[in-house]
């Protein structure tokens, strides 16, 4: 037998017209941005996931098999993709090409993460296949800055359409 428990959460005499604070829920709550991180090293993806999610601004999906990255993107629908360049079987350039060929992800920013360049090269404004890149190891503040920069550029391009 199920019992129904009623509780009066308002003190007697208080105004029953109540709205939840924005931090708890409701239409004022800001949705977390979805980040897909693709890297063959599970330790790297897990650490980045934990640190990004700890900010409270991101929902992160890890993918350690580059051959499954495009399908993971289709299922997860990320706002931004972090992509390692050097991976076994399929490199980051091939993954980026597959993602870009999919009309659903035409405007999804891709940021490459690579140990193939120095920090100075990464800061020089060069691009890999037209995408920005960060040198590994990347600091979390630097990564968050790059994520926010590319998400805001993407959002601005959607507004101007």
C-alpha positions in Angstrom: 0.0 0.0 0.0 1.3 3.4 -1.0 1.0 6.3 1.4 0.7 9.9 0.3 2.4 12.4 2.5 1.4 16.0 2.3 3.6 18.8 3.6 3.0 22.5 4.0 6.2 24.2 3.0 4.9 27.7 3.7 4.7 29.1 7.2 1.1 30.0 8.3 0.3 33.6 7.3 2.9 33.7 4.5 2.1 34.8 1.0 1.5 31.6 -1.0 2.5 33.5 -4.2 6.0 32.1 -4.4 8.4 31.7 -7.3 11.5 29.5 -7.2 14.9 31.3 -7.2 16.5 31.3 -10.6 19.4 29.1 -9.3 17.0 26.3 -8.5 15.1 26.0 -11.8 12.6 27.6 -14.0 12.9 29.6 -17.2 15.6 31.8 -15.9 18.1 29.0 -15.6 20.9 29.1 -18.1 21.4 25.8 -20.0 24.9 24.2 -19.8 26.9 24.3 -23.0 27.6 20.8 -24.5 31.2 20.0 -25.2 32.4 16.8 -26.9 36.1 16.0 -26.3 37.7 13.5 -28.6 41.1 12.1 -27.6 42.5 8.6 -27.6 43.8 9.1 -24.0 41.0 8.4 -21.5 43.0 10.0 -18.7 43.1 13.3 -20.6 39.5 13.3 -21.6 38.4 12.4 -18.1 40.5 15.1 -16.4 39.2 17.7 -18.8 35.6 16.6 -18.4 35.9 16.8 -14.6 37.5 20.2 -14.6 35.1 21.7 -17.1 32.0 20.3 -15.5 33.3 21.6 -12.1 32.7 25.1 -13.4 29.0 24.4 -13.6 28.8 25.8 -17.2 29.4 22.7 -19.3 28.2 19.2 -19.9 31.0 17.2 -21.3 31.0 13.9 -23.2 34.2 12.0 -23.6 35.0 9.9 -26.8 38.2 7.9 -26.8 37.6 6.2 -30.2 38.0 8.6 -33.1 36.2 6.3 -35.4 33.1 6.8 -33.2 33.4 10.6 -32.8 31.0 11.6 -35.6 28.3 9.3 -34.3 28.9 10.5 -30.7 28.5 14.1 -32.0 25.2 13.1 -33.8 23.9 11.6 -30.5 25.2 14.3 -28.1 24.7 17.4 -30.3 27.6 19.4 -28.9 27.9 23.2 -29.0 31.7 22.8 -29.5 34.1 19.9 -30.2 37.6 19.6 -28.7 39.6 17.4 -30.9 43.0 15.8 -30.6 45.1 15.8 -33.8 47.1 12.6 -33.4 45.1 9.5 -32.7 45.4 5.9 -33.8 43.3 4.7 -36.8 41.6 8.0 -37.5 43.4 11.4 -36.9 41.7 14.6 -35.8 41.8 16.0 -39.3 39.7 13.1 -40.7 37.2 13.4 -37.8 36.9 17.2 -38.4 36.3 16.6 -42.1 33.5 14.1 -41.4 31.9 16.4 -38.9 32.1 19.4 -41.2 30.6 17.4 -44.1 27.5 16.8 -41.9 25.0 19.7 -42.4 23.9 19.4 -38.8 27.3 20.5 -37.6 28.2 23.1 -40.2 28.3 25.8 -37.6 29.7 23.8 -34.7 33.1 25.1 -33.7 36.0 22.7 -33.6 39.1 23.5 -31.5 42.1 21.2 -32.0 44.2 20.1 -29.0 47.7 19.0 -30.0 51.2 18.3 -28.7 52.6 18.9 -32.2 52.9 22.6 -31.7 54.4 24.9 -29.1 52.4 27.4 -27.1 53.9 30.2 -29.1 52.7 28.6 -32.4 49.3 28.1 -30.9 49.1 31.8 -29.9 50.3 33.0 -33.3 46.8 32.8 -34.8 47.6 30.0 -37.1 44.9 27.4 -37.8 44.8 23.7 -38.6 42.3 23.1 -41.5 40.8 26.4 -40.7 40.3 25.6 -37.0 42.0 27.2 -34.0 44.2 25.0 -31.9 45.7 24.9 -28.5 49.0 23.3 -27.5 49.0 20.4 -25.1 49.3 20.4 -22.2 46.7 23.1 -22.0 45.8 24.9 -18.8 42.1 24.9 -17.9 41.8 28.7 -17.8 43.3 28.8 -21.3 40.9 26.1 -22.4 37.8 27.8 -20.9 38.9 31.1 -22.6 39.1 29.4 -26.0 35.8 27.6 -25.5 34.0 30.8 -24.5 35.6 32.7 -27.4 34.5 30.2 -30.0 31.1 29.7 -28.5 30.4 33.5 -28.6 31.7 33.8 -32.2 29.3 30.9 -33.1 26.4 32.6 -31.3 27.1 35.9 -32.9 27.1 34.3 -36.4 23.7 32.7 -35.6 22.3 36.1 -34.6 23.4 37.7 -37.8 21.8 35.1 -40.1 
